[in-house]
């Protein structure tokens, strides 16, 4: 008996028409399907990665507010800035921070009122005492105070709205110690320290905010 001829399908190419075995046609079709599936999977993966990055970016932007934009501007690289902010959150998790007790908070508020009164006649000393007061409140709350940059990065996780004020105020305090700060800079520094003291004592649950000076004091600070 002779061999049974295999069925063929007609396919066209550049040279016209020719007969192609059905199995070969099926293999070509399967390869095409596989390629399409791979392309779709890769595309879905890329879209998912983009959406995930956008979600994380949005979370960081909401959490850090103005500190997010400042860090992006400083690094000039959004991914690097976000990596740094995530590192801050990680470092912050290493410390147990708790609000100071109501009694300590009342004492700190009184110290702050004394600083505001002192600013009228002794602005340089007021700034120095304000810097020391903030450091004591932070230490008593559980924040690290051994290195200023580390300190302000950690505080930015809990109070991002005042982190830059703290940097600016501390810079003035350092300049004042070297005799290089004028009265207006000292006034702005005390105002910035007041915002930080308010933030640090906000959760103590005892009494008013730290801005407890008289109206005359506030005119100077």
Secondary structure, DSSP 4 states (H G I P E B T S, - for coil): -PPPPPPEEEEEETTEEEEEEHHHHHHHHHHHHHHHHHHHHHHHHHHHHHHHHHHHHHHHHHHHTHHHHHHHHHHT-HHHHHHHHHHHHHHHTTS---PPPHHHHHHHHHHHHHHHHHHTT-HHHHHHHHHHHHHHHHHHHT---SSHHHHHHHHHHH-HHHHHHHHHHHHHHHHHHTT---HHHHHHHHHHHHHHHHHHHGGG-SSS-S----HHHHHH-
